[in-house]
Amino acid sequence: MTRSDPTAWTRLAFDSWALSVDAASVIWLRSLRIMAGGKLAEQEAERMVTEKVMANLLLWPFLLQGGPYQSAQELSSRTLRHYSGPVQANRRRLSR
């Protein structure tokens, strides 16, 4: 049994925290836009649902690429990378 790198787990914890902060910002910004109502709110709600469905549909093949021999650390890192790009893009778009 091999020992895992403790700094890698620390990095994974930080990346998880950073993604959660970005996701909370996106939720807040989207909530403000939807509460304002109108055409922009309607478009944002549709976009939100479409993004969530597509992100989850695309996650499975992405995770299975590494096969059944991925470590928990590698699987977690791949999942965070998969979600962090779109979340950051939404935060930038919504905060303009």
HELIX and SHEET records of a PDB file:
HELIX    1   1 PRO A    6  ALA A   36  1                                  31    
HELIX    2   2 GLY A   38  LEU A   64  1                                  27    
HELIX    3   3 GLY A   67  TYR A   69  5                                   3    
HELIX    4   4 ALA A   72  LEU A   94  1                                  23    
END                                                                             
